[in-house]
């Protein structure tokens, strides 16, 4: 969707259309319809009017269309902050899981060595516990890299 089509869609999508939106933008319905008409070449929105239109409607498709036209994608800052918080919680949870798994590995090794003989089953249990530690380490490194990506 291009910027002009996005402006028209924003006006049309507003409950009551141009007639109910126009007073909030301090213009007549006819003028708003003309400005929102992509085929019209006489009346155009100013940047301030576009900003006010997005503010009043809460519809940011114009901004997204403009960003897309220039090769960008937009993301709300509050969404990014929420992602950052979730990423930090993920890292924290994985650190705790790693500590628990490492303790489990140490306990498995200690139990296997108690009688001085490590059986095939004890070796298998130790291997499984070690694999669990490795899996958590890999997940933790990925979570940290994701946190770096988010800033």
Secondary structure as GFF3:
##gff-version 3
##sequence-region A 1 151
A	DSSP	alpha_helix	3	13	.	.	.	ID=ss1
A	DSSP	alpha_helix	17	22	.	.	.	ID=ss2
A	DSSP	three_ten_helix	23	25	.	.	.	ID=ss3
A	DSSP	alpha_helix	29	36	.	.	.	ID=ss4
A	DSSP	alpha_helix	47	57	.	.	.	ID=ss5
A	DSSP	alpha_helix	61	69	.	.	.	ID=ss6
A	DSSP	alpha_helix	77	113	.	.	.	ID=ss7
A	DSSP	alpha_helix	120	150	.	.	.	ID=ss8
###
